Structures are given as C-alpha cells and as structure tokens.
Amino acid sequence: MEEGHAARDEEAKSSSSSRTSGTSVTSSVRLREAKVKQELARRKKEQAIKERELRRKQMEINERIEDMKLDNEVENADVEAAMWQEEWMSKPTVPPADPYHRLSNNELTCPKEPKSGARIGETIFRRLSLDLTRRYIPKFSGDPIDYWSFMNSFDVNVARRLGDDRTTLSYLIQFCTGKAHEAIENCILLDPTMGYKRAREILYDQFGCSHVVAQAHIYKVINRSPLRSNDADSLWDLARDMRRCQMTLTQMCYTADMSTTDNLLKIQELLPVHLQSKWAGMAHGLMENKIRPNFSHMTEFVEEQAKISSNVYGKQVGKSQKLLKSGTPPRKYKETRATFATYEGTNGLAKGKVCQLCKGEHDLEECQDFTQKPL
C-alpha cells in the first residue's frame, strides 16, 4: 500500500512539473512576440519620421527651383531690354539731334533726362517694330488656300507683338497683295481699332470662309493630271497637297467634304494602276473591320507609297521593262540573242519541202510516184 501511495505522489509531482514547464514556455513565446511587435512599431515610426522629413526637404527644393525660375525670367527680361536699348542707341534710324540748346550767350543747357522706364518701353516698342520688317512673313494674294497659314503667321509675328491697332493695320495692308490688298487698303481711313477689325472681317468673308477654303484645297488635290507609274516627285506633290488639305480642314473642324466617297474615288483615279489596286485592298481591309475609309487614310497611304517610290529599290522598279520596250536590251543578252539568230539562220534550209515518199524537194501531192500508185 505504501508503495502505491508513493507512486501516485511521484506521478502527481511529475504532472505538476510538466504543467509549470509548459506555462513557462508559452510565456516566453508571447514575450518574444511582444518584443518583435514593439521593435517593428518603433522602426515603423522612425521610417515615417524620415519620410516626412524627406517630403519636407523635397518641397523646399521645389520652392527654391520655382523661385530660381522666376528670378531667371526677370533677369532675362532685364538683359533683353538692355540689349535692345543698346542696339537701338548704337544704330539710330535718323541722324542724332543736338541734345543741347544754345542760349544767346552761347551757353549750353542740357535737357531734362526722361524717366528710364518710359525710355526703355519706347525703345522696346521701336525695336519690335523694326524687327518685324526683318521677319519672314509670306505675302497674301487672296488665295483661300493660303488664308489660314497667313493669318496664323501674322498673328504670331505681328499682331501679338504690337499693341497699337494703327500699326498692326498698316502691317496687315502691307503684307497683302493683289485682290487682298485692294479689299482692305481703304480701311486705313477708318478709326484704327475699327479699321483693323473691319480689315480682318473683309479678309475672312472673301477668302477665309470654311466652305471657300475647303473647296479650294480639295480642288487643288483633285485637279491634276494622272500620275505616271514610278513617278516619285508627282506622288510627293500629291501627298503634300493632301496633307496640307487634311491639316487645314481639321483645324477648321470642316472635314466632312473632304472624306466623301466621290472625292476619294477621284483621287484613286489619279494613281497608277498598281497603286489603285493596293488602295482598293487597303480600303477593303478597313471596311472588313467596320471602318469607313476616309481622307486621312488615303493621305497616309499616298505618303507611304511616295516613300517607297523614293528609296533605292523603288526607283529600280520597272527599269528592265522600259529597256526591253525601247529595243535596247541589256548587254548580257546580246551574245545569246545573236547565237539564237545564227541558229535560226543555219537551220532555215532544213525547213524546205521534202517528199515523204521519194525524199525529193516537193510536197507529197506533187510526187509522181505517189500519183501513180493505185488507190
């Protein structure tokens, strides 16, 4: 009995020791996990602080860059104004007048110096006016094809650089010739602001209306002789006119007329036969994909074919056929053809009349031996 009690006591002690050991291990694991989480949280906080600091420094750098840009613009404007003033003073357009006034006793008095700001502003205005005469601005003769390009060039190089309507109107009249000049030359008699506005209205009404410009561009594209095969120059001329038409009418938001099927067919008729076939295949592919062929598609097609015709391989296409048609075959074929001709000449005798019965030089029907044979 005592031995049984001792065994049970020993077992109870062992079980208690196991439970104590398991609890200790669990606590150790939890403590380690807590320390890991604590360390991760600390590092995350440090990273967030560093990130905020970097963003703050980046904002400061961006602000400094913006300030430097503004300072550079101011410095450039000052330098430009000073250079224009220096050039104007060094190259006067009229002989310099005596800035001093002589009194009766021959004493000299110096006039009052004008304010620097007003002098620089006047100098800049005069410098701009003189600079306009040296800029290349195409003349406008009244051709609707040139209307939009002329007006854009005039606005950029003249109208936006001058604030004086009278001067701007004078330049507008100066850059117009022919019908365009006759249409607006009397606007100079009106009030400057009203005259400039009226001159632009007249040019638009007579030469710049959307339908007038569109018809002129389309007519220039279509009204030409059919293109010869492998004529790269003519193909490029067509491509340039088509691209100019497409860009101008797109800028005007007036593209409906140029993409009609009738216009596309007329342009197709201008192309050589092999290019007509290629365009037909391309148009078929577009229609198979539920896309309607338009002027832009054909413009890109013509430009691509012009590039192909202009390269070294495109220029070689068709040259051998031209030589054969002209009767001057390439040198390497001369010997072969001469030999063939000689062969033909030497064998011409063998093609005479030979009787199949008596081997005489006559036809079988003329052979006496044949006619004397019984039927």
Secondary structure as a PSIPRED ss2 file (coil, helix, strand):
# PSIPRED VFORMAT (PSIPRED V4.0)

   1 M C   1.000  0.000  0.000
   2 E H   0.000  1.000  0.000
   3 E H   0.000  1.000  0.000
   4 G H   0.000  1.000  0.000
   5 H H   0.000  1.000  0.000
   6 A H   0.000  1.000  0.000
   7 A H   0.000  1.000  0.000
   8 R H   0.000  1.000  0.000
   9 D H   0.000  1.000  0.000
  10 E H   0.000  1.000  0.000
  11 E H   0.000  1.000  0.000
  12 A H   0.000  1.000  0.000
  13 K H   0.000  1.000  0.000
  14 S H   0.000  1.000  0.000
  15 S H   0.000  1.000  0.000
  16 S H   0.000  1.000  0.000
  17 S H   0.000  1.000  0.000
  18 S H   0.000  1.000  0.000
  19 R H   0.000  1.000  0.000
  20 T H   0.000  1.000  0.000
  21 S H   0.000  1.000  0.000
  22 G H   0.000  1.000  0.000
  23 T H   0.000  1.000  0.000
  24 S H   0.000  1.000  0.000
  25 V H   0.000  1.000  0.000
  26 T H   0.000  1.000  0.000
  27 S H   0.000  1.000  0.000
  28 S H   0.000  1.000  0.000
  29 V H   0.000  1.000  0.000
  30 R H   0.000  1.000  0.000
  31 L H   0.000  1.000  0.000
  32 R H   0.000  1.000  0.000
  33 E H   0.000  1.000  0.000
  34 A H   0.000  1.000  0.000
  35 K H   0.000  1.000  0.000
  36 V H   0.000  1.000  0.000
  37 K H   0.000  1.000  0.000
  38 Q H   0.000  1.000  0.000
  39 E H   0.000  1.000  0.000
  40 L H   0.000  1.000  0.000
  41 A H   0.000  1.000  0.000
  42 R H   0.000  1.000  0.000
  43 R H   0.000  1.000  0.000
  44 K H   0.000  1.000  0.000
  45 K H   0.000  1.000  0.000
  46 E H   0.000  1.000  0.000
  47 Q H   0.000  1.000  0.000
  48 A H   0.000  1.000  0.000
  49 I H   0.000  1.000  0.000
  50 K H   0.000  1.000  0.000
  51 E H   0.000  1.000  0.000
  52 R H   0.000  1.000  0.000
  53 E H   0.000  1.000  0.000
  54 L H   0.000  1.000  0.000
  55 R H   0.000  1.000  0.000
  56 R H   0.000  1.000  0.000
  57 K H   0.000  1.000  0.000
  58 Q H   0.000  1.000  0.000
  59 M H   0.000  1.000  0.000
  60 E H   0.000  1.000  0.000
  61 I H   0.000  1.000  0.000
  62 N H   0.000  1.000  0.000
  63 E H   0.000  1.000  0.000
  64 R H   0.000  1.000  0.000
  65 I H   0.000  1.000  0.000
  66 E H   0.000  1.000  0.000
  67 D H   0.000  1.000  0.000
  68 M H   0.000  1.000  0.000
  69 K H   0.000  1.000  0.000
  70 L H   0.000  1.000  0.000
  71 D H   0.000  1.000  0.000
  72 N H   0.000  1.000  0.000
  73 E H   0.000  1.000  0.000
  74 V H   0.000  1.000  0.000
  75 E H   0.000  1.000  0.000
  76 N H   0.000  1.000  0.000
  77 A H   0.000  1.000  0.000
  78 D H   0.000  1.000  0.000
  79 V H   0.000  1.000  0.000
  80 E H   0.000  1.000  0.000
  81 A H   0.000  1.000  0.000
  82 A H   0.000  1.000  0.000
  83 M H   0.000  1.000  0.000
  84 W H   0.000  1.000  0.000
  85 Q H   0.000  1.000  0.000
  86 E H   0.000  1.000  0.000
  87 E H   0.000  1.000  0.000
  88 W H   0.000  1.000  0.000
  89 M H   0.000  1.000  0.000
  90 S H   0.000  1.000  0.000
  91 K C   1.000  0.000  0.000
  92 P C   1.000  0.000  0.000
  93 T C   1.000  0.000  0.000
  94 V C   1.000  0.000  0.000
  95 P C   1.000  0.000  0.000
  96 P C   1.000  0.000  0.000
  97 A C   1.000  0.000  0.000
  98 D C   1.000  0.000  0.000
  99 P C   1.000  0.000  0.000
 100 Y C   1.000  0.000  0.000
 101 H E   0.000  0.000  1.000
 102 R E   0.000  0.000  1.000
 103 L C   1.000  0.000  0.000
 104 S C   1.000  0.000  0.000
 105 N C   1.000  0.000  0.000
 106 N C   1.000  0.000  0.000
 107 E C   1.000  0.000  0.000
 108 L E   0.000  0.000  1.000
 109 T E   0.000  0.000  1.000
 110 C C   1.000  0.000  0.000
 111 P C   1.000  0.000  0.000
 112 K C   1.000  0.000  0.000
 113 E C   1.000  0.000  0.000
 114 P C   1.000  0.000  0.000
 115 K C   1.000  0.000  0.000
 116 S H   0.000  1.000  0.000
 117 G H   0.000  1.000  0.000
 118 A H   0.000  1.000  0.000
 119 R H   0.000  1.000  0.000
 120 I H   0.000  1.000  0.000
 121 G H   0.000  1.000  0.000
 122 E H   0.000  1.000  0.000
 123 T H   0.000  1.000  0.000
 124 I H   0.000  1.000  0.000
 125 F H   0.000  1.000  0.000
 126 R H   0.000  1.000  0.000
 127 R H   0.000  1.000  0.000
 128 L H   0.000  1.000  0.000
 129 S H   0.000  1.000  0.000
 130 L H   0.000  1.000  0.000
 131 D H   0.000  1.000  0.000
 132 L H   0.000  1.000  0.000
 133 T H   0.000  1.000  0.000
 134 R H   0.000  1.000  0.000
 135 R C   1.000  0.000  0.000
 136 Y C   1.000  0.000  0.000
 137 I C   1.000  0.000  0.000
 138 P C   1.000  0.000  0.000
 139 K C   1.000  0.000  0.000
 140 F E   0.000  0.000  1.000
 141 S C   1.000  0.000  0.000
 142 G C   1.000  0.000  0.000
 143 D C   1.000  0.000  0.000
 144 P H   0.000  1.000  0.000
 145 I H   0.000  1.000  0.000
 146 D H   0.000  1.000  0.000
 147 Y H   0.000  1.000  0.000
 148 W H   0.000  1.000  0.000
 149 S H   0.000  1.000  0.000
 150 F H   0.000  1.000  0.000
 151 M H   0.000  1.000  0.000
 152 N H   0.000  1.000  0.000
 153 S H   0.000  1.000  0.000
 154 F H   0.000  1.000  0.000
 155 D H   0.000  1.000  0.000
 156 V H   0.000  1.000  0.000
 157 N H   0.000  1.000  0.000
 158 V H   0.000  1.000  0.000
 159 A H   0.000  1.000  0.000
 160 R C   1.000  0.000  0.000
 161 R C   1.000  0.000  0.000
 162 L C   1.000  0.000  0.000
 163 G C   1.000  0.000  0.000
 164 D C   1.000  0.000  0.000
 165 D H   0.000  1.000  0.000
 166 R H   0.000  1.000  0.000
 167 T H   0.000  1.000  0.000
 168 T H   0.000  1.000  0.000
 169 L H   0.000  1.000  0.000
 170 S H   0.000  1.000  0.000
 171 Y H   0.000  1.000  0.000
 172 L H   0.000  1.000  0.000
 173 I H   0.000  1.000  0.000
 174 Q H   0.000  1.000  0.000
 175 F C   1.000  0.000  0.000
 176 C E   0.000  0.000  1.000
 177 T C   1.000  0.000  0.000
 178 G H   0.000  1.000  0.000
 179 K H   0.000  1.000  0.000
 180 A H   0.000  1.000  0.000
 181 H H   0.000  1.000  0.000
 182 E H   0.000  1.000  0.000
 183 A H   0.000  1.000  0.000
 184 I H   0.000  1.000  0.000
 185 E H   0.000  1.000  0.000
 186 N H   0.000  1.000  0.000
 187 C H   0.000  1.000  0.000
 188 I H   0.000  1.000  0.000
 189 L H   0.000  1.000  0.000
 190 L C   1.000  0.000  0.000
 191 D C   1.000  0.000  0.000
 192 P H   0.000  1.000  0.000
 193 T H   0.000  1.000  0.000
 194 M H   0.000  1.000  0.000
 195 G H   0.000  1.000  0.000
 196 Y H   0.000  1.000  0.000
 197 K H   0.000  1.000  0.000
 198 R H   0.000  1.000  0.000
 199 A H   0.000  1.000  0.000
 200 R H   0.000  1.000  0.000
 201 E H   0.000  1.000  0.000
 202 I H   0.000  1.000  0.000
 203 L H   0.000  1.000  0.000
 204 Y H   0.000  1.000  0.000
 205 D H   0.000  1.000  0.000
 206 Q H   0.000  1.000  0.000
 207 F H   0.000  1.000  0.000
 208 G H   0.000  1.000  0.000
 209 C C   1.000  0.000  0.000
 210 S H   0.000  1.000  0.000
 211 H H   0.000  1.000  0.000
 212 V H   0.000  1.000  0.000
 213 V H   0.000  1.000  0.000
 214 A H   0.000  1.000  0.000
 215 Q H   0.000  1.000  0.000
 216 A H   0.000  1.000  0.000
 217 H H   0.000  1.000  0.000
 218 I H   0.000  1.000  0.000
 219 Y H   0.000  1.000  0.000
 220 K H   0.000  1.000  0.000
 221 V H   0.000  1.000  0.000
 222 I H   0.000  1.000  0.000
 223 N C   1.000  0.000  0.000
 224 R C   1.000  0.000  0.000
 225 S C   1.000  0.000  0.000
 226 P C   1.000  0.000  0.000
 227 L C   1.000  0.000  0.000
 228 R C   1.000  0.000  0.000
 229 S C   1.000  0.000  0.000
 230 N C   1.000  0.000  0.000
 231 D C   1.000  0.000  0.000
 232 A H   0.000  1.000  0.000
 233 D H   0.000  1.000  0.000
 234 S H   0.000  1.000  0.000
 235 L H   0.000  1.000  0.000
 236 W H   0.000  1.000  0.000
 237 D H   0.000  1.000  0.000
 238 L H   0.000  1.000  0.000
 239 A H   0.000  1.000  0.000
 240 R H   0.000  1.000  0.000
 241 D H   0.000  1.000  0.000
 242 M H   0.000  1.000  0.000
 243 R H   0.000  1.000  0.000
 244 R H   0.000  1.000  0.000
 245 C H   0.000  1.000  0.000
 246 Q H   0.000  1.000  0.000
 247 M H   0.000  1.000  0.000
 248 T H   0.000  1.000  0.000
 249 L H   0.000  1.000  0.000
 250 T H   0.000  1.000  0.000
 251 Q H   0.000  1.000  0.000
 252 M C   1.000  0.000  0.000
 253 C C   1.000  0.000  0.000
 254 Y C   1.000  0.000  0.000
 255 T C   1.000  0.000  0.000
 256 A C   1.000  0.000  0.000
 257 D H   0.000  1.000  0.000
 258 M H   0.000  1.000  0.000
 259 S H   0.000  1.000  0.000
 260 T C   1.000  0.000  0.000
 261 T H   0.000  1.000  0.000
 262 D H   0.000  1.000  0.000
 263 N H   0.000  1.000  0.000
 264 L H   0.000  1.000  0.000
 265 L H   0.000  1.000  0.000
 266 K H   0.000  1.000  0.000
 267 I H   0.000  1.000  0.000
 268 Q H   0.000  1.000  0.000
 269 E H   0.000  1.000  0.000
 270 L H   0.000  1.000  0.000
 271 L C   1.000  0.000  0.000
 272 P C   1.000  0.000  0.000
 273 V H   0.000  1.000  0.000
 274 H H   0.000  1.000  0.000
 275 L H   0.000  1.000  0.000
 276 Q H   0.000  1.000  0.000
 277 S H   0.000  1.000  0.000
 278 K H   0.000  1.000  0.000
 279 W H   0.000  1.000  0.000
 280 A H   0.000  1.000  0.000
 281 G H   0.000  1.000  0.000
 282 M H   0.000  1.000  0.000
 283 A H   0.000  1.000  0.000
 284 H H   0.000  1.000  0.000
 285 G H   0.000  1.000  0.000
 286 L H   0.000  1.000  0.000
 287 M H   0.000  1.000  0.000
 288 E H   0.000  1.000  0.000
 289 N C   1.000  0.000  0.000
 290 K C   1.000  0.000  0.000
 291 I C   1.000  0.000  0.000
 292 R C   1.000  0.000  0.000
 293 P C   1.000  0.000  0.000
 294 N C   1.000  0.000  0.000
 295 F H   0.000  1.000  0.000
 296 S H   0.000  1.000  0.000
 297 H H   0.000  1.000  0.000
 298 M H   0.000  1.000  0.000
 299 T H   0.000  1.000  0.000
 300 E H   0.000  1.000  0.000
 301 F H   0.000  1.000  0.000
 302 V H   0.000  1.000  0.000
 303 E H   0.000  1.000  0.000
 304 E H   0.000  1.000  0.000
 305 Q H   0.000  1.000  0.000
 306 A H   0.000  1.000  0.000
 307 K H   0.000  1.000  0.000
 308 I H   0.000  1.000  0.000
 309 S H   0.000  1.000  0.000
 310 S H   0.000  1.000  0.000
 311 N C   1.000  0.000  0.000
 312 V H   0.000  1.000  0.000
 313 Y H   0.000  1.000  0.000
 314 G H   0.000  1.000  0.000
 315 K H   0.000  1.000  0.000
 316 Q H   0.000  1.000  0.000
 317 V C   1.000  0.000  0.000
 318 G C   1.000  0.000  0.000
 319 K H   0.000  1.000  0.000
 320 S H   0.000  1.000  0.000
 321 Q H   0.000  1.000  0.000
 322 K H   0.000  1.000  0.000
 323 L H   0.000  1.000  0.000
 324 L H   0.000  1.000  0.000
 325 K H   0.000  1.000  0.000
 326 S C   1.000  0.000  0.000
 327 G C   1.000  0.000  0.000
 328 T C   1.000  0.000  0.000
 329 P C   1.000  0.000  0.000
 330 P C   1.000  0.000  0.000
 331 R H   0.000  1.000  0.000
 332 K H   0.000  1.000  0.000
 333 Y H   0.000  1.000  0.000
 334 K H   0.000  1.000  0.000
 335 E H   0.000  1.000  0.000
 336 T H   0.000  1.000  0.000
 337 R H   0.000  1.000  0.000
 338 A H   0.000  1.000  0.000
 339 T H   0.000  1.000  0.000
 340 F H   0.000  1.000  0.000
 341 A H   0.000  1.000  0.000
 342 T H   0.000  1.000  0.000
 343 Y H   0.000  1.000  0.000
 344 E H   0.000  1.000  0.000
 345 G H   0.000  1.000  0.000
 346 T H   0.000  1.000  0.000
 347 N C   1.000  0.000  0.000
 348 G C   1.000  0.000  0.000
 349 L H   0.000  1.000  0.000
 350 A H   0.000  1.000  0.000
 351 K H   0.000  1.000  0.000
 352 G C   1.000  0.000  0.000
 353 K C   1.000  0.000  0.000
 354 V C   1.000  0.000  0.000
 355 C C   1.000  0.000  0.000
 356 Q C   1.000  0.000  0.000
 357 L C   1.000  0.000  0.000
 358 C C   1.000  0.000  0.000
 359 K C   1.000  0.000  0.000
 360 G C   1.000  0.000  0.000
 361 E C   1.000  0.000  0.000
 362 H C   1.000  0.000  0.000
 363 D C   1.000  0.000  0.000
 364 L H   0.000  1.000  0.000
 365 E H   0.000  1.000  0.000
 366 E H   0.000  1.000  0.000
 367 C C   1.000  0.000  0.000
 368 Q H   0.000  1.000  0.000
 369 D H   0.000  1.000  0.000
 370 F H   0.000  1.000  0.000
 371 T H   0.000  1.000  0.000
 372 Q H   0.000  1.000  0.000
 373 K C   1.000  0.000  0.000
 374 P C   1.000  0.000  0.000
 375 L C   1.000  0.000  0.000
